[in-house]
Amino acid sequence: NARDVQKVWEGVMQNRADRVMGAAGGEPALQLHAKEILPEDIKTAMDAMVAARLGSGLLPSDSGTPSSDPFAPLDELCRMESVKRKLQELQNAYIVAKQDGEEPPPLGHFLFVGSPGTGKTTVARALA
């Protein structure tokens, strides 16, 4: 969405600025293409955005691996048993349909409402 595009653009510009200034105490690096945006600037910004959207907290270049259970973050939330049960049912239905070579069941649309800090984003990421 547009917010992601804006964040990537800001990341690209920050990566370029960091590269131009170099690591030598703020002295501009003497590079032939210092003012150009390089593919590395874009790749780093895209990797950071994808990692943030996936909620893994890991960049693709990190050596660690996120948990294989997408519902593991829900275990840390209180009073989410019914949500976990419904998500598990959806996952099971999808797996069975995939194994049987059938169309997966439609997931429909979801609306997450509640006060700040109630786990809406955590549940949405687990569902994604």
Secondary structure as UniProt FT lines:
FT   HELIX           2..21
FT   TURN            25..26
FT   TURN            32..35
FT   HELIX           39..54
FT   TURN            60..61
FT   TURN            70..71
FT   HELIX           72..76
FT   TURN            78..79
FT   HELIX           81..99
FT   TURN            100..101
FT   TURN            116..117
FT   HELIX           120..127
//
